[in-house]
Amino acid sequence: MQTPEPPGGTRPTSRDVARVAGVSQATVSLVLGEKWRGRVSERTAGTVRDAARELGYRPNLAARNLRLGRTRTALLVVPALTNEFFAHVYTGAAAVAADHGFGVVLYPSPDGVGPARDPFASAQAALDGVLASSMATEALGAFRGSDLPLVMLDSDPSEPGAAAHLNLDVADGMRRVTDHLLALGHRSFLHLASAVPSWTFDVRAAALADALRGTGLRTVRSSLDVAGAREAASLALGGPGPRPTAVVCDDDILAVGVLKA
């Protein structure tokens, strides 16, 4: 099969593919849109794909999305990528989205920590769905009351408005942590808690308090950054009273502050 270059070196179109394959543009659309089965033969579909490959044809995704009324784009709203946990969340979301032909737009907080602000004034027109952390709920005002699918991460499953919730078993994780520390003989604990509100942190705190009932547990709150955690930990560890032998932190960032303290 000969595959002459499109005139003028312009970007090949579906018309060029149809011409080279010897079929109609409608057939090209069916094949490249994966809607050909039962309507076009396997041999013809293969010919169309070969022609598209040799011409270097790529569908105009913007035009297709406009025609379908979809952008195949999801928004991921997180407080910050300075936290390694959310970096992994983004990596995983982007990988799974790519497998389904979607892209992921990341929106972290402009301040690097804490809740993100409203990212779009008209988000419904630009997105097909939203994934959001409970720490970024202040950014969700544009999506409330819309038909835009919303999936909440690490958030209270009793809250309305989300199509689904995806939560780790943080209570069981905390119980495993305390069981380990108690088995090592620790009885005096410092809980360095995040000052940033989060359903996940609240559940962990409740599980920690329940598991350590009857022991010495002191809770100190810190801003969710290394400098704040270092200052809070220094004051707590150097203050009056029994010195804790174990420190439980809400977040890895706080743990770095404790290590520096």
Secondary structure, DSSP 8 states (H G I E B T S, - for coil): ------GGG----HHHHHHHHTS-HHHHHHHHTT--TTTS-HHHHHHHHHHHHHHT----HHHHHHHHT---EEEEE-S-SSSHHHHHHHHHHHHHHHHTT-EEEEE--TTSSS------TTGGGT-SEEEEEGGGGGGGTTTTTSSS-EEEESS-TTSTT-SEEE---HHHHHHHHHHHHHHTT--EEEEEEESS--HHHHHHHHHHHHHTTTSEEEEEEE-SSHHHHHHHHHHHHHSSS---SEEEESSHHHHHHHHH-
